[in-house]
């Protein structure tokens, strides 16, 4: 009897994991379809070189924010432009420097206040952005940015960013390869 119960529990767990994996793959396909230019960009790939929170790279962080933004909009049934939501989430931290290491030119003081503007300037140079995408990037650090987001997509990314940042800072989300990358750079 116990063996049968154990097998049934294992089968249920396997079904749950399979469903989660399928959901992850669906979201990943949405991201790839919405932002092939961003994902293939040399500068975007460089975001794998910098640590964001804890041991998470900027690249892993923005990918998580894009995934959580999609999941949040779906679970709360918030109608929004998914393409712009994804693209804004991927570019919200497109500042392209290691904010943990000050240099002579950029001491990176008050990074939380200033990096949205830097990310937007960098993104505009490289990509054609909609007004919504610009709003997401510019205002994702609200309330530090003072002016609140003006569209649903920006509010969703702001919430997802806060959640992911908290989880990463508390080391509840683990970065892939971030520590090795950091060691290589030291």
N, CA, C and O of each residue as an XYZ file, in Angstrom:
744
protein
N       0.812     -1.197      0.000
C       0.000      0.000      0.000
C       0.855      1.259      0.000
O       0.581      2.187     -0.761
N       1.883      1.308      0.839
C       2.730      2.484      0.906
C       3.479      2.710     -0.400
O       3.687      3.851     -0.813
N       3.878      1.639     -1.040
C       4.609      1.753     -2.308
C       3.725      2.398     -3.375
O       4.196      3.222     -4.159
N       2.464      2.030     -3.404
C       1.523      2.578     -4.366
C       1.297      4.070     -4.108
O       1.253      4.857     -5.054
N       1.154      4.468     -2.842
C       0.982      5.881     -2.491
C       2.214      6.693     -2.882
O       2.100      7.805     -3.396
N       3.364      6.139     -2.638
C       4.617      6.811     -3.000
C       4.695      7.033     -4.513
O       5.088      8.109     -4.964
N       4.321      6.012     -5.300
C       4.351      6.128     -6.757
C       3.364      7.190     -7.236
O       3.669      7.956     -8.151
N       2.183      7.238     -6.621
C       1.183      8.226     -7.008
C       1.668      9.641     -6.702
O       1.484     10.555     -7.505
N       2.292      9.815     -5.525
C       2.855     11.126     -5.184
C       3.951     11.516     -6.167
O       4.018     12.669     -6.592
N       4.792     10.590     -6.524
C       5.871     10.855     -7.480
C       5.312     11.243     -8.838
O       5.824     12.151     -9.493
N       4.256     10.550     -9.258
C       3.629     10.868    -10.542
C       3.004     12.267    -10.518
O       3.092     12.999    -11.504
N       2.377     12.643     -9.400
C       1.792     13.985     -9.266
C       2.883     15.048     -9.335
O       2.738     16.062    -10.018
N       3.980     14.800     -8.616
C       5.094     15.746     -8.635
C       5.669     15.874    -10.039
O       6.004     16.976    -10.474
N       5.785     14.775    -10.736
C       6.308     14.796    -12.108
C       5.390     15.613    -13.018
O       5.867     16.373    -13.861
N       4.080     15.459    -12.850
C       3.119     16.225    -13.657
C       3.238     17.721    -13.366
O       3.181     18.545    -14.279
N       3.403     18.063    -12.091
C       3.551     19.472    -11.705
C       4.805     20.063    -12.320
O       4.764     21.160    -12.877
N       5.921     19.350    -12.227
C       7.176     19.838    -12.814
C       7.084     19.944    -14.326
O       7.619     20.879    -14.921
N       6.410     18.992    -14.944
C       6.243     19.035    -16.402
C       5.431     20.271    -16.797
O       5.750     20.948    -17.774
N       4.385     20.554    -16.031
C       3.557     21.733    -16.318
C       4.375     23.016    -16.149
O       4.272     23.931    -16.966
N       5.187     23.083    -15.086
C       6.041     24.257    -14.869
C       7.054     24.418    -15.991
O       7.300     25.532    -16.453
N       7.635     23.328    -16.425
C       8.611     23.381    -17.515
C       7.967     23.856    -18.808
O       8.544     24.671    -19.528
N       6.784     23.355    -19.105
C       6.065     23.803    -20.303
C       5.744     25.284    -20.221
O       5.863     25.995    -21.219
N       5.341     25.763    -19.053
C       5.040     27.186    -18.859
C       6.290     28.029    -19.069
O       6.245     29.067    -19.728
N       7.403     27.576    -18.505
C       8.678     28.273    -18.676
C       9.039     28.353    -20.158
O       9.434     29.412    -20.645
N       8.908     27.254    -20.862
C       9.243     27.233    -22.295
C       8.335     28.151    -23.101
O       8.792     28.811    -24.034
N       7.053     28.198    -22.749
C       6.113     29.090    -23.443
C       6.522     30.543    -23.241
O       6.550     31.322    -24.194
N       6.836     30.904    -22.014
C       7.265     32.280    -21.720
C       8.574     32.585    -22.445
O       8.732     33.669    -23.006
N       9.498     31.652    -22.438
C      10.782     31.856    -23.122
C      10.572     32.084    -24.620
O      11.235     32.936    -25.212
N       9.668     31.342    -25.229
C       9.371     31.539    -26.656
C       8.775     32.922    -26.900
O       9.087     33.563    -27.904
N       7.912     33.389    -25.982
C       7.336     34.732    -26.118
C       8.435     35.788    -26.067
O       8.416     36.747    -26.838
N       9.374     35.614    -25.174
C      10.486     36.562    -25.052
C      11.326     36.547    -26.326
O      11.656     37.602    -26.868
N      11.668     35.366    -26.798
C      12.494     35.244    -28.009
C      11.788     35.829    -29.233
O      12.429     36.444    -30.085
N      10.483     35.640    -29.323
C       9.714     36.163    -30.456
C       9.593     37.687    -30.401
O       9.598     38.350    -31.437
N       9.484     38.236    -29.198
C       9.268     39.676    -29.037
C      10.538     40.507    -29.116
O      10.468     41.706    -29.384
N      11.698     39.898    -28.889
C      12.922     40.700    -28.790
C      14.152     40.027    -29.394
O      15.192     39.970    -28.737
N      14.069     39.517    -30.622
C      15.253     38.863    -31.187
C      16.427     39.823    -31.375
O      17.586     39.431    -31.237
N      16.118     41.084    -31.691
C      17.179     42.075    -31.875
C      17.913     42.361    -30.561
O      19.133     42.524    -30.551
N      17.183     42.419    -29.483
C      17.797     42.677    -28.176
C      18.621     41.476    -27.740
O      19.779     41.621    -27.346
N      18.027     40.296    -27.809
C      18.701     39.081    -27.339
C      19.983     38.773    -28.112
O      20.906     38.168    -27.567
N      20.042     39.185    -29.369
C      21.236     38.904    -30.186
C      22.257     40.040    -30.162
O      23.337     39.918    -30.740
N      21.922     41.127    -29.504
C      22.797     42.291    -29.448
C      24.071     42.001    -28.650
O      24.028     41.335    -27.615
N      25.180     42.499    -29.135
C      26.461     42.338    -28.445
C      26.418     43.000    -27.067
O      26.888     42.422    -26.086
N      25.860     44.199    -26.990
C      25.781     44.892    -25.706
C      24.868     44.166    -24.719
O      25.164     44.109    -23.526
N      23.760     43.610    -25.213
C      22.883     42.874    -24.311
C      23.597     41.635    -23.778
O      23.481     41.313    -22.596
N      24.318     40.955    -24.624
C      25.079     39.786    -24.169
C      26.138     40.187    -23.140
O      26.481     39.393    -22.265
N      26.654     41.408    -23.240
C      27.644     41.900    -22.269
C      27.060     42.051    -20.869
O      27.806     42.112    -19.891
N      25.736     42.113    -20.764
C      25.128     42.228    -19.437
C      25.359     40.963    -18.605
O      25.089     40.953    -17.404
N      25.853     39.912    -19.232
C      26.217     38.692    -18.499
C      27.512     38.878    -17.713
O      27.851     38.054    -16.863
N      28.230     39.952    -17.997
C      29.526     40.197    -17.361
C      29.421     40.964    -16.047
O      30.393     41.035    -15.295
N      28.261     41.534    -15.764
C      28.122     42.383    -14.583
C      27.135     41.781    -13.584
O      26.103     41.228    -13.963
N      27.473     41.902    -12.314
C      26.612     41.428    -11.238
C      25.553     42.493    -10.959
O      25.850     43.688    -10.949
N      24.329     42.054    -10.737
C      23.243     42.981    -10.399
C      22.979     42.946     -8.892
O      23.363     43.868     -8.173
N      22.332     41.897     -8.419
C      22.037     41.740     -6.987
C      22.569     40.394     -6.533
O      22.445     39.396     -7.243
N      23.160     40.368     -5.352
C      23.668     39.096     -4.834
C      24.702     38.513     -5.767
O      25.759     39.110     -5.975
N      24.416     37.360     -6.331
C      25.321     36.746     -7.305
C      24.660     36.623     -8.673
O      25.077     35.807     -9.496
N      23.645     37.420     -8.914
C      22.870     37.383    -10.153
C      23.437     38.381    -11.160
O      23.702     39.533    -10.815
N      23.620     37.944    -12.393
C      24.086     38.872    -13.416
C      22.934     39.789    -13.831
O      21.763     39.487    -13.601
N      23.294     40.905    -14.444
C      22.274     41.822    -14.967
C      21.415     41.078    -15.989
O      20.196     41.244    -16.016
N      22.049     40.260    -16.828
C      21.324     39.511    -17.851
C      20.294     38.576    -17.225
O      19.133     38.573    -17.632
N      20.705     37.792    -16.250
C      19.755     36.895    -15.586
C      18.641     37.682    -14.904
O      17.481     37.273    -14.913
N      19.005     38.806    -14.318
C      18.007     39.637    -13.630
C      16.939     40.138    -14.606
O      15.746     40.005    -14.336
N      17.353     40.705    -15.720
C      16.357     41.262    -16.651
C      15.527     40.159    -17.303
O      14.351     40.366    -17.604
N      16.130     38.991    -17.522
C      15.356     37.862    -18.053
C      14.300     37.433    -17.023
O      13.156     37.154    -17.383
N      14.688     37.383    -15.749
C      13.721     37.055    -14.696
C      12.609     38.091    -14.620
O      11.438     37.744    -14.471
N      12.979     39.361    -14.723
C      11.968     40.422    -14.661
C      10.997     40.287    -15.842
O       9.793     40.479    -15.674
N      11.503     39.963    -17.014
C      10.617     39.760    -18.171
C       9.672     38.584    -17.916
O       8.475     38.684    -18.184
N      10.196     37.484    -17.406
C       9.354     36.306    -17.121
C       8.298     36.622    -16.061
O       7.122     36.302    -16.234
N       8.725     37.251    -14.964
C       7.787     37.572    -13.896
C       6.770     38.620    -14.349
O       5.620     38.589    -13.911
N       7.168     39.525    -15.198
C       6.223     40.518    -15.716
C       5.114     39.838    -16.510
O       3.936     40.155    -16.347
N       5.500     38.906    -17.365
C       4.490     38.157    -18.126
C       3.582     37.362    -17.188
O       2.360     37.379    -17.329
N       4.191     36.672    -16.238
C       3.406     35.859    -15.308
C       2.459     36.733    -14.475
O       1.309     36.361    -14.241
N       2.943     37.877    -14.036
C       2.126     38.784    -13.237
C       0.937     39.310    -14.044
O      -0.192     39.330    -13.556
N       1.199     39.733    -15.273
C       0.107     40.263    -16.099
C      -0.934     39.180    -16.387
O      -2.132     39.460    -16.434
N      -0.474     37.953    -16.578
C      -1.412     36.861    -16.838
C      -2.194     36.466    -15.592
O      -3.413     36.299    -15.647
N      -1.498     36.316    -14.471
C      -2.184     35.853    -13.258
C      -3.188     36.888    -12.736
O      -4.203     36.521    -12.145
N      -2.911     38.165    -12.948
C      -3.838     39.219    -12.518
C      -4.793     39.661    -13.633
O      -5.605     40.567    -13.445
N      -4.681     39.011    -14.790
C      -5.534     39.311    -15.952
C      -5.458     40.783    -16.344
O      -6.477     41.426    -16.597
N      -4.239     41.303    -16.389
C      -4.021     42.695    -16.779
C      -3.752     42.731    -18.275
O      -2.774     42.156    -18.755
N      -4.618     43.403    -18.998
C      -4.428     43.521    -20.439
C      -3.306     44.509    -20.699
O      -3.301     45.619    -20.166
N      -2.355     44.093    -21.526
C      -1.247     44.979    -21.850
C      -0.612     44.518    -23.159
O      -0.927     43.451    -23.685
N       0.281     45.344    -23.662
C       1.024     44.997    -24.861
C       2.217     44.144    -24.426
O       3.195     44.660    -23.884
N       2.127     42.863    -24.662
C       3.156     41.921    -24.195
C       4.510     42.188    -24.830
O       5.541     42.070    -24.168
N       4.516     42.542    -26.098
C       5.786     42.805    -26.780
C       6.520     43.959    -26.103
O       7.711     43.859    -25.809
N       5.808     45.046    -25.861
C       6.421     46.200    -25.206
C       6.784     45.896    -23.761
O       7.806     46.368    -23.264
N       5.958     45.114    -23.087
C       6.244     44.690    -21.718
C       7.577     43.936    -21.665
O       8.430     44.220    -20.825
N       7.737     42.988    -22.561
C       8.961     42.173    -22.610
C      10.169     43.025    -22.954
O      11.194     42.952    -22.276
N      10.060     43.825    -23.991
C      11.197     44.632    -24.442
C      11.620     45.637    -23.363
O      12.811     45.823    -23.115
N      10.646     46.275    -22.732
C      10.970     47.212    -21.646
C      11.623     46.507    -20.476
O      12.568     47.025    -19.883
N      11.124     45.327    -20.141
C      11.706     44.553    -19.036
C      13.151     44.166    -19.352
O      14.014     44.241    -18.478
N      13.418     43.761    -20.573
C      14.775     43.363    -20.951
C      15.752     44.536    -20.927
O      16.944     44.350    -20.679
N      15.252     45.736    -21.183
C      16.133     46.905    -21.284
C      16.103     47.805    -20.042
O      16.796     48.822    -20.008
N      15.326     47.456    -19.040
C      15.168     48.368    -17.898
C      16.480     48.611    -17.148
O      16.628     49.661    -16.524
N      17.420     47.694    -17.185
C      18.727     47.880    -16.528
C      19.863     47.843    -17.552
O      20.896     47.216    -17.318
N      19.670     48.500    -18.655
C      20.636     48.491    -19.756
C      21.688     49.584    -19.552
O      21.985     50.342    -20.476
N      22.246     49.664    -18.350
C      23.211     50.724    -18.031
C      24.627     50.364    -18.461
O      25.456     51.262    -18.609
N      24.934     49.096    -18.666
C      26.181     48.612    -19.273
C      27.460     48.944    -18.505
O      28.494     49.220    -19.113
N      27.396     48.918    -17.195
C      28.600     49.072    -16.367
C      28.409     48.259    -15.100
O      27.292     47.854    -14.775
N      29.495     48.022    -14.388
C      29.414     47.335    -13.104
C      29.233     48.389    -12.022
O      30.185     49.079    -11.657
N      28.030     48.512    -11.516
C      27.736     49.570    -10.548
C      28.348     49.302     -9.179
O      28.299     50.171     -8.308
N      28.916     48.136     -8.970
C      29.567     47.835     -7.700
C      30.996     48.375     -7.646
O      31.559     48.553     -6.566
N      31.575     48.632     -8.815
C      32.967     49.057     -8.894
C      33.039     50.490     -9.392
O      32.844     50.733    -10.583
N      33.316     51.449     -8.508
C      33.430     52.841     -8.964
C      34.700     53.037     -9.790
O      35.725     52.403     -9.540
N      34.611     53.910    -10.758
C      35.809     54.289    -11.503
C      35.916     55.808    -11.462
O      35.035     56.484    -10.931
N      36.986     56.336    -12.020
C      37.212     57.783    -11.942
C      36.134     58.584    -12.652
O      35.699     59.624    -12.157
N      35.710     58.108    -13.797
C      34.726     58.836    -14.596
C      33.319     58.709    -13.997
O      32.571     59.686    -13.940
N      32.967     57.498    -13.553
C      31.627     57.234    -13.019
C      31.725     56.596    -11.640
O      31.924     55.386    -11.538
N      31.591     57.375    -10.591
C      31.692     56.789     -9.253
C      30.484     55.916     -8.893
O      30.512     55.213     -7.883
N      29.425     55.955     -9.711
C      28.219     55.153     -9.529
C      27.538     55.417     -8.184
O      26.855     54.550     -7.640
N      27.735     56.622     -7.663
C      27.005     56.999     -6.457
C      25.541     57.211     -6.831
O      25.226     57.708     -7.912
N      24.689     56.837     -5.949
C      23.250     56.983     -6.164
C      22.786     56.256     -7.429
O      21.928     56.738     -8.169
N      23.373     55.097     -7.648
C      23.051     54.286     -8.830
C      21.541     54.091     -8.986
O      21.018     54.172    -10.098
N      20.848     53.837     -7.893
C      19.413     53.593     -7.953
C      18.621     54.755     -8.528
O      17.579     54.556     -9.152
N      19.116     55.964     -8.318
C      18.434     57.142     -8.829
C      18.765     57.416    -10.294
O      17.908     57.870    -11.052
N      19.999     57.141    -10.688
C      20.470     57.584    -12.000
C      20.502     56.513    -13.089
O      20.498     56.854    -14.272
N      20.532     55.240    -12.728
C      20.683     54.241    -13.785
C      19.506     54.136    -14.746
O      19.725     53.739    -15.891
N      18.265     54.466    -14.363
C      17.199     54.412    -15.371
C      17.462     55.349    -16.556
O      17.205     54.988    -17.704
N      17.972     56.545    -16.274
C      18.296     57.485    -17.361
C      19.426     56.973    -18.226
O      19.386     57.108    -19.449
N      20.436     56.385    -17.600
C      21.559     55.817    -18.350
C      21.078     54.647    -19.202
O      21.458     54.522    -20.366
N      20.246     53.795    -18.620
C      19.712     52.649    -19.369
C      18.898     53.125    -20.566
O      19.006     52.556    -21.652
N      18.097     54.147    -20.380
C      17.284     54.668    -21.488
C      18.173     55.263    -22.575
O      17.954     55.003    -23.758
N      19.163     56.049    -22.197
C      20.072     56.629    -23.206
C      20.775     55.526    -24.007
O      20.890     55.627    -25.228
N      21.239     54.490    -23.334
C      21.904     53.389    -24.026
C      20.942     52.643    -24.950
O      21.295     52.306    -26.079
N      19.736     52.390    -24.469
C      18.758     51.645    -25.260
C      18.315     52.420    -26.500
O      18.158     51.839    -27.574
N      18.115     53.729    -26.353
C      17.676     54.553    -27.486
C      18.737     54.592    -28.584
O      18.407     54.670    -29.767
N      20.012     54.538    -28.191
C      21.093     54.536    -29.185
C      21.072     53.271    -30.041
O      21.476     53.296    -31.204
N      20.612     52.191    -29.476
C      20.729     50.900    -30.139
C      19.420     50.338    -30.700
O      19.448     49.563    -31.657
N      18.284     50.712    -30.125
C      16.999     50.123    -30.509
C      15.968     51.204    -30.788
O      16.048     52.318    -30.269
N      15.009     50.852    -31.611
C      13.859     51.718    -31.840
C      12.835     51.385    -30.758
O      12.328     50.264    -30.702
N      12.532     52.362    -29.897
C      11.674     52.122    -28.739
C      10.357     52.872    -28.847
O      10.302     53.999    -29.339
N       9.303     52.227    -28.379
C       8.001     52.890    -28.303
C       7.976     53.774    -27.048
O       8.865     53.690    -26.201
N       6.960     54.610    -26.944
C       6.815     55.453    -25.749
C       6.610     54.604    -24.496
O       7.117     54.946    -23.428
N       5.872     53.503    -24.617
C       5.672     52.613    -23.475
C       6.998     52.007    -23.024
O       7.290     51.973    -21.829
N       7.797     51.534    -23.967
C       9.093     50.943    -23.623
C       9.983     51.973    -22.927
O      10.677     51.650    -21.963
N       9.957     53.201    -23.416
C      10.732     54.269    -22.777
C      10.231     54.531    -21.357
O      11.026     54.729    -20.438
N       8.906     54.531    -21.185
C       8.331     54.761    -19.856
C       8.735     53.646    -18.890
O       9.034     53.915    -17.726
N       8.745     52.413    -19.358
C       9.155     51.281    -18.524
C      10.586     51.482    -18.049
O      10.869     51.366    -16.856
N      11.476     51.780    -18.963
C      12.895     51.926    -18.634
C      13.106     53.125    -17.700
O      13.794     53.012    -16.685
N      12.521     54.255    -18.044
C      12.738     55.506    -17.319
C      12.187     55.449    -15.889
O      12.752     56.061    -14.983
N      11.079     54.713    -15.685
C      10.377     54.819    -14.399
C      10.355     53.539    -13.580
O       9.621     53.458    -12.596
N      11.133     52.545    -13.958
C      11.072     51.262    -13.237
C      11.559     51.361    -11.795
O      11.280     50.465    -10.998
N      12.265     52.403    -11.444
C      12.763     52.554    -10.073
C      11.835     53.407     -9.204
O      12.228     53.833     -8.118
N      10.620     53.656     -9.669
C       9.684     54.408     -8.859
C       9.558     53.729     -7.510
O       9.442     52.504     -7.487
N       9.570     54.419     -6.399
C       9.418     55.856     -6.192
C      10.722     56.657     -6.238
O      10.676     57.878     -6.085
N      11.880     56.026     -6.442
C      13.125     56.799     -6.535
C      13.111     57.757     -7.714
O      13.750     58.808     -7.662
N      12.391     57.412     -8.777
C      12.333     58.277     -9.953
C      11.329     59.414     -9.795
O      11.185     60.239    -10.697
N      10.644     59.467     -8.680
C       9.667     60.485     -8.290
C       8.417     60.438     -9.174
O       7.316     60.237     -8.660
N       8.563     60.619    -10.488
C       7.404     60.589    -11.381
C       6.997     59.124    -11.576
O       7.815     58.304    -11.993
N       5.747     58.799    -11.277
C       5.320     57.396    -11.382
C       5.162     56.937    -12.834
O       5.052     57.760    -13.743
N       5.153     55.637    -13.040
C       4.918     55.103    -14.387
C       3.579     55.577    -14.945
O       2.633     55.829    -14.199
N       3.520     55.693    -16.266
C       2.317     56.220    -16.902
C       1.514     55.150    -17.637
O       0.443     55.452    -18.163
N       1.996     53.920    -17.688
C       1.272     52.870    -18.397
C       1.285     51.582    -17.576
O       2.113     51.407    -16.682
N       0.359     50.693    -17.895
C       0.263     49.415    -17.177
C       1.557     48.619    -17.249
O       2.018     48.044    -16.263
N       2.121     48.605    -18.440
C       3.342     47.817    -18.647
C       4.459     48.262    -17.707
O       5.184     47.433    -17.157
N       4.593     49.575    -17.527
C       5.639     50.097    -16.645
C       5.354     49.739    -15.185
O       6.279     49.448    -14.426
N       4.085     49.760    -14.794
C       3.735     49.366    -13.425
C       4.048     47.885    -13.200
O       4.559     47.505    -12.146
N       3.743     47.067    -14.182
C       3.990     45.629    -14.058
C       5.481     45.352    -13.936
O       5.903     44.591    -13.065
N       6.284     45.965    -14.805
C       7.732     45.755    -14.748
C       8.298     46.291    -13.432
O       9.184     45.673    -12.843
N       7.799     47.421    -12.975
C       8.249     47.980    -11.696
C       8.003     46.985    -10.565
O       8.884     46.751     -9.738
N       6.817     46.405    -10.529
C       6.490     45.422     -9.484
C       7.351     44.168     -9.618
O       7.879     43.668     -8.625
N       7.491     43.664    -10.834
C       8.297     42.455    -11.054
C       9.761     42.710    -10.710
O      10.430     41.838    -10.155
N      10.259     43.895    -11.033
C      11.645     44.250    -10.715
C      11.870     44.276     -9.214
O      12.883     43.776     -8.725
N      10.927     44.860     -8.480
C      11.058     44.909     -7.021
C      11.086     43.490     -6.441
O      11.902     43.186     -5.572
N      10.199     42.638     -6.925
C      10.135     41.263     -6.437
C      11.437     40.507     -6.747
O      12.026     39.881     -5.866
N      11.870     40.574     -7.995
C      13.093     39.864     -8.393
C      14.303     40.399     -7.625
O      15.154     39.619     -7.197
N      14.389     41.703     -7.449
C      15.503     42.311     -6.719
C      15.544     41.811     -5.282
O      16.612     41.494     -4.757
N      14.389     41.744     -4.655
C      14.321     41.257     -3.284
C      14.774     39.796     -3.216
O      15.592     39.435     -2.369
N      14.249     38.972     -4.097
C      14.598     37.553     -4.095
C      16.090     37.341     -4.362
O      16.715     36.473     -3.752
N      16.654     38.128     -5.267
C      18.076     38.002     -5.593
C      18.960     38.499     -4.444
O      19.979     37.883     -4.129
N      18.572     39.594     -3.832
C      19.344     40.156     -2.737
C      19.358     39.209     -1.540
O      20.367     39.092     -0.845
N      18.253     38.547     -1.308
C      18.163     37.582     -0.210
C      18.709     36.207     -0.607
O      18.650     35.256      0.173
N      19.235     36.119     -1.817
C      19.811     34.873     -2.356
C      18.785     33.752     -2.457
O      19.130     32.578     -2.324
N      17.530     34.108     -2.691
C      16.506     33.101     -2.911
C      16.407     32.740     -4.385
O      15.911     31.669     -4.732
N      16.875     33.626     -5.251
C      17.103     33.319     -6.658
C      18.601     33.261     -6.826
O      19.300     34.178     -6.395
N      19.103     32.243     -7.423
C      20.543     32.089     -7.595
C      20.925     32.426     -9.029
O      20.229     32.064     -9.977
N      22.037     33.121     -9.165
C      22.538     33.451    -10.492
C      23.284     32.277    -11.090
O      23.858     31.462    -10.368
N      23.274     32.195    -12.394
C      23.984     31.127    -13.082
C      25.283     31.674    -13.642
O      25.272     32.467    -14.583
N      26.382     31.261    -13.077
C      27.672     31.659    -13.608
C      28.149     33.026    -13.165
O      29.241     33.443    -13.551
N      27.378     33.728    -12.379
C      27.748     35.087    -11.994
C      29.024     35.097    -11.157
O      29.898     35.939    -11.366
N      29.131     34.192    -10.240
C      30.314     34.161     -9.374
C      31.554     33.817    -10.193
O      32.611     34.422    -10.014
N      31.421     32.838    -11.096
C      32.570     32.483    -11.934
C      32.994     33.660    -12.798
O      34.186     33.917    -12.969
N      32.004     34.383    -13.348
C      32.313     35.534    -14.184
C      33.031     36.595    -13.351
O      34.009     37.183    -13.814
N      32.563     36.844    -12.141
C      33.167     37.820    -11.256
C      34.619     37.425    -10.931
O      35.516     38.267    -10.941
N      34.831     36.140    -10.646
C      36.185     35.667    -10.339
C      37.126     35.846    -11.543
O      38.294     36.203    -11.388
N      36.595     35.593    -12.726
C      37.417     35.747    -13.939
C      37.839     37.198    -14.132
O      38.946     37.470    -14.594
N      36.943     38.142    -13.772
C      37.219     39.559    -13.966
C      38.142     40.132    -12.912
O      38.764     41.170    -13.140
N      38.249     39.476    -11.750
C      39.099     39.979    -10.653
C      40.559     39.666    -10.862
O      41.392     40.022    -10.029
